[in-house]
């Protein structure tokens, strides 16, 4: 039997800026994830830390509100992984965590 399955992290988006210690809403789309749901982790470029050990995931769009973000990096990623099948996961594009409010530019660019 062929089953369509996958996870795509939709927020945070590429180049987003998050202030160290703030909270974000993680959004993902899932299909065929399994009845146990998913875990949400933060990869800071070196280590992976579990932010949410288990939450439900339905077919379609999912949202987990107020996930704490701590650290400092320009290579942060949110990883959402199926608890039933750890080979089924999705990762956000890199975003920045900093100790200051990030207004602009984010992800490089011309400051002139």
C-alpha positions as semicolon CSV with decimal commas, in nm:
position;residue;x (nm);y (nm);z (nm)
1;X;0,000;0,000;0,000
2;X;0,126;0,345;-0,094
3;X;0,068;0,622;0,161
4;X;0,138;0,991;0,095
5;X;0,316;1,135;0,398
6;X;0,516;1,447;0,469
7;X;0,578;1,748;0,691
8;X;0,653;2,100;0,569
9;X;0,737;2,378;0,817
10;X;0,572;2,702;0,701
11;X;0,668;2,934;0,990
12;X;0,919;3,060;1,083
13;X;1,006;3,164;0,729
14;X;1,346;3,204;0,568
15;X;1,535;3,503;0,702
16;X;1,287;3,575;0,984
17;X;1,425;3,746;1,293
18;X;1,330;3,645;1,647
19;X;1,445;3,819;1,964
20;X;1,616;3,587;2,212
21;X;1,365;3,491;2,481
22;X;1,055;3,569;2,276
23;X;0,783;3,323;2,177
24;X;0,675;3,229;1,824
25;X;0,390;3,035;1,669
26;X;0,522;2,733;1,476
27;X;0,315;2,640;1,171
28;X;0,345;2,326;0,961
29;X;0,152;2,117;0,712
30;X;0,136;1,745;0,770
31;X;0,000;1,432;0,605
32;X;0,031;1,071;0,716
33;X;0,209;1,176;1,036
34;X;0,046;0,910;1,255
35;X;-0,180;0,915;1,560
36;X;0,093;0,999;1,815
37;X;0,152;1,344;1,665
38;X;0,481;1,531;1,638
39;X;0,759;1,686;1,842
40;X;0,896;2,035;1,778
41;X;1,269;2,103;1,811
42;X;1,504;2,399;1,770
43;X;1,835;2,345;1,589
44;X;2,076;2,632;1,661
45;X;2,344;2,536;1,411
46;X;2,519;2,301;1,656
47;X;2,268;2,130;1,885
48;X;1,903;2,029;1,876
49;X;1,675;2,100;2,173
50;X;1,321;1,969;2,220
51;X;1,077;2,261;2,256
52;X;0,752;2,059;2,253
53;X;0,779;1,686;2,332
54;X;0,442;1,591;2,182
55;X;0,149;1,767;2,016
56;X;-0,130;1,663;1,780
57;X;-0,088;1,689;1,405
58;X;-0,381;1,658;1,165
59;X;-0,381;1,633;0,788
60;X;-0,340;1,987;0,660
61;X;-0,221;2,299;0,841
62;X;-0,122;2,286;1,209
63;X;-0,018;2,558;1,452
64;X;0,147;2,546;1,795
65;X;0,123;2,878;1,981
66;X;0,388;3,037;2,204
67;X;0,695;2,823;2,150
68;X;0,987;2,971;2,351
69;X;1,294;3,063;2,146
70;X;1,626;3,096;2,330
71;X;1,975;3,137;2,190
72;X;2,177;3,341;1,946
73;X;2,241;3,224;1,591
74;X;2,189;3,314;1,227
75;X;2,128;2,947;1,143
76;X;1,830;2,853;1,362
77;X;1,582;2,600;1,227
78;X;1,259;2,453;1,360
79;X;1,230;2,078;1,305
80;X;0,891;1,902;1,326
81;X;0,919;1,521;1,350
82;X;0,656;1,246;1,352
83;X;0,655;1,053;1,680
84;X;0,537;0,739;1,496
85;X;0,799;0,758;1,219
86;X;1,116;0,957;1,305
87;X;1,226;0,941;0,940
88;X;0,927;1,168;0,862
89;X;1,022;1,527;0,947
90;X;1,026;1,878;0,810
91;X;1,267;2,164;0,872
92;X;1,221;2,539;0,844
93;X;1,456;2,750;0,640
94;X;1,726;2,924;0,850
95;X;1,620;3,220;1,062
96;X;1,802;3,448;1,308
97;X;1,780;3,458;1,688
98;X;1,945;3,765;1,844
99;X;1,956;3,959;2,172
100;X;1,833;4,273;1,997
101;X;1,513;4,361;1,814
102;X;1,569;4,279;1,447
103;X;1,396;4,541;1,234
104;X;1,576;4,542;0,896
105;X;1,753;4,423;0,695
106;X;1,715;4,055;0,773
107;X;1,927;3,805;0,586
108;X;2,181;4,058;0,458
109;X;2,130;4,331;0,207
110;X;2,232;4,686;0,138
111;X;2,220;4,924;0,435
112;X;2,255;5,237;0,221
